């Protein structure tokens, strides 16, 4: 059964980016090669600071959306707890 992940990376400028992937390591490599999201392309390198795993894509995307609505402070707390 495939796993689905949401992740948070810390960008070179200190900002945080939240995303979805089926293979987090491959996705981080894409971000760092400049072929990931537009947002991270100019903020490389990125460093993985948090991830969660889900059984379904739907669950993962719902959680990704939820985290994207968090304030920066709340994301930092999530990372610290994680």
N, C-alpha and C positions, 0 to 999 in steps of 0.2 A: 504494500500500500504506500502510495506517495505521501510524503509529508510536505506541508506548506508552512512557510516561515514569514514572519514580519521581523524587521530589523531596524536598528537605529545606528547610523554612523555619525561620527564627529568629523567634520570637515576641517581642512587646514586653517580656515578663518575662525574656527571655534563654533560655527553654526552646526545644527543637528538636522539630519535628513532621515525620514522614515520611509521604508519601502517594503515591498513584498517580493519573495523569491521562492523558487522550489529548491535552489542550491545557493545558499548564502555565500559560500566562499567564491563560487564562480561569479556571482553578482558583484561582490566587492572588487574582484579583479577587473570586471567590466568598468565599474566606476573609476577605478584607479588608472585604467588605460585610456579614459576619456570617452568611452563608448557606453556609459551608463546614462543616467538622467542628465538633462541640460543643467539642472541646478548644481550637480556635483562636478560637472565637466570643468568648471572654472574654479573649483574649490578643492582640487586634489592636492595631496593624497587624502583619502578618507580612511578612518579607522573604525572597525566594528566595535561598538560599545554595549550593544544589547540585542537580544533576539528571543523570540518566542516561537514555539512549534505548534502546529494545528493539524488535525486529521483531514480537514476539508479546506478547499480554497475559499469558500464562502465565509467560514469562521475567521480565517486569516485576514481577508479583505475587510470584514467588519471591524476587526481589532485594529487594523492599519488605519482605517478612517477615524476610529475613536482616538487613537494616539495622536493623529494629525491635528485633532481639535484641542489637544492639551497645550497649556502654556509651556514656555521653555522651562520654567521652574518645576512644573509637574513632570516633565520629561526627565529632567535631571534627577528628581526623586525616584522615578521608576528605574532609571539606570543604576542609581546607588543601591536600591533594594534588590535589583536583579541578579 
